[in-house]
């Protein structure tokens, strides 16, 4: 069925689907970012029972990172139990607060680029296989036509 579709409409269809995909990604990112900031305040567990970071400015001392295996096994930090990621903040009044946080964006981004790289390699391999198969089929067709012409003469 796809063989019957001319190149121009197929190319237009692919461009349309690509643009639609980008539009959906942008809208989804916009909507989830707005919802995430509202839900983020109450979702994370705070260790020192201080919510100073909600009321006053704070500095992130340690970005969101996975808890160590020791912290997870010993349950020495309560914040590690919930999401297994920890973030350390210092409020303007000098209090140091540890809180549970989402998986670091770095890990999500790294996983995304690994996936993209694997998909690129897979698409290149597929393209090479298709071109090789097309070459083989073209040779067979030319040989068949040559045999038919040789039999007719």
C-alpha positions as CSV (number, residue, x, y, z in Angstrom):
1,X,0.0,0.0,0.0
2,X,2.8,2.4,0.9
3,X,4.5,1.6,-2.4
4,X,1.7,3.2,-4.3
5,X,2.0,6.6,-2.6
6,X,4.1,9.1,-4.6
7,X,7.2,10.7,-3.0
8,X,5.8,14.2,-2.8
9,X,2.6,13.3,-0.7
10,X,4.6,11.0,1.4
11,X,7.2,13.7,2.1
12,X,4.4,16.1,3.0
13,X,2.8,13.6,5.3
14,X,6.1,12.9,7.1
15,X,6.7,16.7,7.5
16,X,3.1,17.1,8.8
17,X,3.5,14.3,11.3
18,X,6.9,15.7,12.5
19,X,5.4,19.2,13.0
20,X,2.4,17.7,14.8
21,X,4.8,15.7,17.1
22,X,6.8,18.9,17.9
23,X,3.5,20.8,18.6
24,X,2.3,18.1,21.0
25,X,5.7,18.0,22.8
26,X,5.7,21.8,23.3
27,X,2.1,21.8,24.5
28,X,2.7,18.9,26.8
29,X,5.8,20.5,28.2
30,X,4.0,23.8,28.8
31,X,1.1,22.1,30.6
32,X,3.1,19.8,32.8
33,X,5.5,22.6,33.8
34,X,2.5,24.7,35.0
35,X,1.0,21.8,36.9
36,X,4.3,20.7,38.3
37,X,5.1,24.0,40.1
38,X,1.7,24.0,41.8
39,X,2.0,20.4,43.0
40,X,5.6,20.6,43.9
41,X,5.2,22.6,47.1
42,X,3.3,20.0,49.1
43,X,4.7,16.9,47.5
44,X,8.2,16.7,48.8
45,X,9.0,15.5,52.3
46,X,11.3,17.8,54.4
47,X,13.7,16.4,56.9
48,X,14.2,19.1,59.5
49,X,10.5,20.1,59.7
50,X,11.4,23.5,58.3
51,X,9.5,25.1,55.5
52,X,11.6,28.2,55.3
53,X,12.3,27.6,51.6
54,X,8.6,28.1,50.9
55,X,8.5,31.5,52.5
56,X,11.9,33.1,51.9
57,X,14.7,32.9,49.4
58,X,17.1,29.9,49.5
59,X,20.2,28.6,47.9
60,X,20.6,25.1,46.6
61,X,23.7,23.6,48.2
62,X,23.5,20.2,46.6
63,X,21.4,19.6,43.5
64,X,18.9,16.7,43.4
65,X,21.0,13.5,43.4
66,X,20.4,9.8,44.4
67,X,20.7,8.8,48.0
68,X,23.7,6.6,48.8
69,X,23.1,2.9,49.3
70,X,24.0,3.3,53.0
71,X,21.4,6.0,53.4
72,X,18.8,3.9,51.8
73,X,19.5,0.8,53.8
74,X,20.0,2.5,57.1
75,X,17.0,4.9,56.6
76,X,19.1,7.5,58.4
77,X,17.5,10.2,56.3
78,X,13.7,10.1,56.1
79,X,13.7,12.0,52.8
80,X,15.5,9.2,51.1
81,X,12.7,6.7,51.8
82,X,10.1,8.5,49.6
83,X,11.8,9.2,46.3
84,X,15.3,8.0,46.9
85,X,16.6,11.4,45.8
86,X,17.8,14.2,48.1
87,X,18.3,17.9,47.7
88,X,20.1,20.1,50.3
89,X,19.0,23.8,50.7
90,X,20.1,26.7,52.8
91,X,17.5,29.3,53.6
92,X,18.2,33.0,54.0
93,X,18.0,32.7,57.8
94,X,20.9,30.2,57.7
95,X,18.9,26.9,58.3
96,X,20.0,23.9,56.2
97,X,17.1,21.8,55.0
98,X,17.2,18.5,53.3
99,X,14.2,17.6,51.2
100,X,13.1,14.8,48.9
101,X,13.1,15.7,45.2
102,X,12.2,14.3,41.8
103,X,14.7,12.3,39.8
104,X,17.3,14.7,38.6
105,X,16.7,16.2,35.2
106,X,20.2,15.3,34.2
107,X,19.4,11.6,34.4
108,X,16.2,12.0,32.4
109,X,18.1,14.0,29.7
110,X,20.9,11.5,29.6
111,X,18.4,8.6,29.2
112,X,16.6,10.6,26.4
113,X,19.8,11.2,24.5
114,X,20.9,7.5,24.8
115,X,17.5,6.6,23.4
116,X,17.8,9.1,20.6
117,X,21.3,7.8,19.7
118,X,20.0,4.2,19.6
119,X,17.1,5.2,17.4
120,X,19.5,7.0,15.1
121,X,21.8,3.9,14.8
122,X,18.7,1.7,14.3
123,X,17.4,4.0,11.5
124,X,20.8,4.0,9.8
125,X,21.0,0.2,9.9
126,X,17.4,0.0,8.6
127,X,18.2,2.4,5.7
128,X,21.3,0.4,4.8
129,X,19.3,-2.8,4.8
130,X,16.6,-1.3,2.6
131,X,19.1,0.0,0.1
132,X,20.9,-3.3,-0.1
133,X,17.6,-5.1,-0.6
134,X,16.6,-2.7,-3.3
135,X,19.9,-3.2,-5.1
136,X,19.5,-7.0,-5.0
137,X,15.9,-6.8,-6.3
138,X,17.0,-4.4,-9.1
139,X,19.8,-6.8,-10.1
140,X,17.3,-9.7,-10.2
141,X,14.8,-7.7,-12.2
142,X,17.5,-6.7,-14.8
143,X,18.7,-10.3,-15.0
144,X,15.1,-11.5,-15.6
145,X,14.5,-8.9,-18.3
146,X,17.8,-9.9,-20.0
147,X,16.8,-13.6,-19.9
148,X,13.4,-12.8,-21.4
149,X,15.0,-10.7,-24.1
150,X,17.6,-13.4,-24.8
151,X,14.8,-16.0,-25.2
152,X,12.8,-13.8,-27.6
153,X,15.7,-13.3,-30.0
